[in-house]
Amino acid sequence: MRRIYLDHIAATPLHPEALAAMLPFLKERFGNPQSLHGEGQSVLEAVEEARGQVARLIGATAAEIIFTSSGSESNNLAVKGLALAGRAKGTHLVLSAIEHLSVLNAAKSLEKFGFRSTLVPVDGAGTVRPESVERALTKDTVLVSVMLANSEVGTIEPVAEIAKLCRAKSVLVHTDAVAAAGSLPLDVQALGVDALSLAGDQFYGPKGGAALFIKKGTRLLPQIDGGIQESGRRGGTENVAAIVGLGKAAEIALARRAERAAKAAELRDRLIDGLSRKIGHVLLTGPRAGRLPHQASFCIQFVEGEAMLLSLDMKGIAVSSGSACSSKALKASHVLLALGLDHATAQGSVVFSLLEDTTAEDIDDVIESFPPIIERLRKMSPLYTAYLKENPQ
């Protein structure tokens, strides 16, 4: 069976050039980059080259890049590390209601240290309004965290505007750019943020290779103690192979981002138009414009996301239902609920995210395969049966 993979937000395949760059560090180049001998220093040079490659992807300097193990770790380090380092200024955090759970739960864990959080609502398209953030700020606010783009609904957020108004009040800003890095043009100087998270497995890098940008001069309390690695900001022996693979993937993403995005956006719109035309009672989540170029998400009324996902998988089509971190929880996504959707509608979430090698034929196959699945599932749906009784044709 031919497989069609449309779950980019969960993971991308490792780019062949990234794999080739990694292999020596899984074999003969095994030295510890903290060692002073030749074998260690040779590996250190590779780590620092990768640091520069990641920095160039986002318009930062190499010294502002901290390597981590995942986007979730980067988010935890940013939220906890910045908040605790700035505790003398205040103990109030402002977050958007659609942040990734690694941000929301990190903020929640800070409550035991006396911090409190305000969740800023979003509109029906999932957009965080800068004026809503401004209203949530207090003299005690130490950190604002608003993601650059949401992987579940595709919405690109006005982070630069939010950062500008926060800077006027001397409040630090972190943005979770995991869903955006490699797909959107990134420049931390233009964004005006103090911290930015990214992960390589979103742009054809390895799992285990991720990074956090921390603006020069910004205080950060380490969350992993025990070593001098990453200039004392994250202890532990470096995952050199993952770091090198992340660097190579970042280099490729910088060179090919515009080409990848243009192709993905064209196919994304083809998918949105096709499914909207052939399936009734379907809601596009997130805005039609101003969304990630490779992402299309819907709520299909009267059916559940898990049933759609499994049915598509049996047809050889891999997709997601809500966040990759919450789809197994069998409950409505907090992101979709924040958009104002009711629980029943939010349960019908399906997310398509395109890859570099996705073809028009793949998209057309989905457009043909999906409607019969929905028709079959709705015949078994008590919600749909009730709807038909209340709304006879």
N, C-alpha and C positions, 0 to 999 in steps of 0.2 A: 504494500500500500504506500502510495506517495504521501509523504508528510508535509504539511504546511505549518510552519512555526510562526505564530503571530502573538508571542508572549515576551516581547522584548523587555518589558518592564520588570519581568522576573529575572531574566538573564539573557545575555547575548553570547554567541559562540566566541571562543578565543580566536583572535585574528592570527593567521599563520605566521606573520612577522613578529607578533608579540610572543608566540610560542617559541619561535626560533631564538629570540633574544633571551628567553628564560632558560632554555635547556642547559647552557653551560653552568648555570648557577644551581642546577639540580644534580650536576655531575662533578666535573673536575674543578670548577671554581667555587669550592665549598667554604672558603675562608670566612672568618668572622670579621665584619667591617670595622670592629672596634680594636682588632689586633694590630700591633705596630709592625709586624713583619710584612714581607712583600705580598704574601698571599692575602692577608687581610686588607692591605692598602689598595690592592688591585680591585677587590670587591667594593671597597668604600668609594672608589672612583666611579664605579657603575651605579651605585646608589645615588651619588650626587649628580650624575648625568641625568638620571631619572627624575630627580627633584627639579632640575631645570626644565625638563620636558613638560612636567605637570604644571610648573609655574607659567610657562609660555602659553599653555592652553587657556589660562584664565587671566592673563595679564598681570601676574604677580612676580615677585622676586623669589629666587630659590630659597632664601632664608626664611620666607614666610610660609613654607610648606612643611606640614607635619604628616608623615606617613602613618596610616592606621590600618586596621584589618577589615573595615567595612564602613558603609555609609552610616549604619547605626552607631558604630563606635565614634565616628567623627561627630555625629550629632550629640552624643552623650558628652564627649570631651568639650565641645563648644558650649553647650548649655550649662553643664555643671561647672566646667572650668572657668568660664567667664563670670558666671553668677557668684561663685564662691570667692573668686579673686576680687570681685567688686563689692563684696558684702558690706564694707564700711560705708559705701555710698547709699546702698539701699537693698531691700530684699523683695522687690516686686518685679515680676516677669510679665511680659505681654506676648501672647502667642496667638496665631490664627487658629480657628476651630478645626481647620482641615490639615494641620500638621501631621507628619508621620508619627506613629506611636513612639518611635525612639526619641522624639522631641517632647511629646506630651508626657510620656512616662518619666523621662529624665526630670522634667519640671516638677512632676508629682513627687518624685523621690526627694526633691529639695525641700519639701514641706517639713521634713523631720529636722531640718536646719533652720527653720523659721521663715522660709520663703513662702510667698503666695503668688498665684498666677491669675491673670485675667485672660479669658478666651475672647478674641475678637470675632464676631460673626462674619459670614460671607454672603454675597447675594446669590440669586438663583443660578448664576453661571459659575459660581465658585470663586468669585473675585473678592480679594481683601481690599476694602476701600481705605486709602490713606487717612482720610478724615476719621474713620472709625478707630484706627490705631492711635491717632493723635488724641482722641477723646479718652482713650484708655490709659494714657500716660499720667503718672503722678510724680511728685518730687522724689518718691522712693523707688522709681523704676530704674533698674540697673541693666536690663537686657530686653530686646525685642527679637523674636524669632519668627520670620515669615518665609516660607519656602519660595523658591524661584518659579517652580512649576509643579503642578500636582499630577502624579502619575495615574491616578484613578479617573480623573475627569479632564485632564489635559490642559487646564487653565494656567496661563502664564500670568504671574502676579506683578504688580507695579512696585517692585522692590526698590528701585532707584528713588522713586518718589517718597516711599516710606523711610528709607535711610536718610534722605535729605532733611525731613522734618524731625527725625530722631537726633540727627547730628546737631541740629540747632538747640536741642535740649540736653546735649552731652550724654545721650543714651546709646549704648552699644547695640549693634545690629548683627545678627547671624542669619544667614539664609541657607537652607537645605537645597542644594543644587544637584542632588543625585539624579533626579529625573531629567534635568536640563543639560548637564555637562555632556559634551559631545554632540548634542543636537541643536543647541542654541548658541549664538555667539556670546562669549563670556568675557567680561573685563571688570575685574574687581574695583578698578579705579573709577570707572563710569558708574558702577552700581553703588559705590560709596559704602560698602559693607565692611565690617570689622572681622567677620569670619564667614567662611563658605565651605560647605561639605560636598564631596564628590566621591564616586565609587567607580572603579574601572570596569566592573562587570556590566555596566550600562552602555559602554561604548567599546565593546570587543576586547576588553582587558580581562585579566584573571580574577576569579573570586579570591578574596583575601588581600586584594590590592586596592587601597582607598587612601584618601588624603583629606586633610583639613587645612585650609588657608587661615592664618591668623595675621592680621595686619601688624606691621612692624611697630613695636612700642606698646602693643596691647598686652595687658597682664592676663595670664592664664594659669590656673592651678592644675597641675597634672593629676590625672585620675588613675594612672598606673605607676606605682612607685617601684623603685628597685634598681634603676640604672641611669646612665648619663645619655642614653640614646636620644635622638631627635632634640639635641641641645637641651637635654634635661626635661623635656616636655612630655615624653612618653617612654617609660622604661620598657626593657625587654629586647632580646636579640631580634634584629631586623629580619623580616621575611623577604630576603633579598630577591629571590626569583619572582615573587609577586610584585615587588616594587619595580623591578626592571621591566616586567610585562606591562605594568600600569604606565610606566614612562613611555614605552614604545606605542602603546595604544593611544596615549594622549597626543603623541607626535603625529600619528596617522589621523586622528580625529581632527586635529587642527588643520591639517592639509586638505581633508576631504569633507569637512562638516557641511559646507554650503552645497556641495554636490549631493551628498546623502540626504540632506534636508529637503531639497527641491524635489528629488525623486519620491521620497516618502510622502510629502505633502500631496503630490498629485495622486498617488495611489490611495492615500487616506481619504481624500475627497471622493474618489471613485467608490470606495467602500461605503462611506456615509450616504452618498446619493443612492447607491444600489439598494442598501438595506432599508433605507427610509421609504423607498418607492415600493418595495416588495413585501414589507411586513407592516401590518397595522398595529396601532397602539404601541408604538415604539418612541421612546424619548431619547434624543441625543443629550448626553450629559456634558456640561461644560459649554463654552462658546463655540460657534462655528468658526469664527476668526479668533486670533489671539490664543491659539492652543498649540500644544507640542506638534511638530510636523509629522511625527510617526505614530500618533495616538488617536484612536477613535473609540468612544465609549458610549454605551447605551444602557437604558433600563427598558427591558421588554416586559410589558405588563402581563400579569396573570401566570407567569412562569418563574421558576427559581433559577438563580445563577448556576448552582451546582449541577442541576439537571442539564442545562444548556452546555456547560463545560464538558461534562462526561459524554454527552451525545455527540458533540463536535469532535471530541477526542476519538470516538469510535469511527468517525469519518476521516480520521487522519489530520484533523485541524486542532492545533494547540492554541488556546486562548486563556485569558484570566477572568476571574469574577471578583471584582473589587481588588483591594490591595493584596499583594503576594503574602504579606505578613498577617492578614486577617481572614483570607478566604477559607481557611480550615476551621474558623471559629463558628461557622454556621449562624452568624448573626449579621444584622444589617451594618454596612460600613458607616463609621462615624462621619466620613466625608460626605456621603450621599445624604445622610440625615441633616448635616449642616447646610446643605443646599435647599432644605425645606421639603424634601421628599418624604412621603410616609413610609413606614416599615415595609409594607407589602410591595410597593414599587421599588424600593431600594434593594429588596431581595432579588430582583430580576436584573441585576447588574452583569454586564458582559463587557470586557475590555479587549480590544484588538490593538496590538502594537507591532509595527512593521520593522523588518530587518533590511539591511543593505541589499540582500539578495532576493527580497520579496518581488514577485513579478505581477504583471497585470493578470496573467493566467491564474495565479494564486488567488487574487482578489475576486476574479470572476467565479472561481470555484466556490468560494465562500458565499458569494451572493446567491449562487444556485443551491448550495447545500443547506444553508441556514433556514430559509423559510419553511421547508417541509418539516424540519425538526421542531420549529415553533408551533406549527399546525398540530403535530402529533402530541406535543406536551400540553397544549391548551385543551385538547380533547380530554385529557386526564385531570385537568385543573378544576377544582370546585370553585375557585374564584372566577374563572372564565364562564363556567356554567351559570353561576349566580348573575354575572354581568349580562349574559345573553337573555336570561329570564327577565331582568329588569329593563333591558333595552332590546326588545324583539325587533328583528329586521323588517 
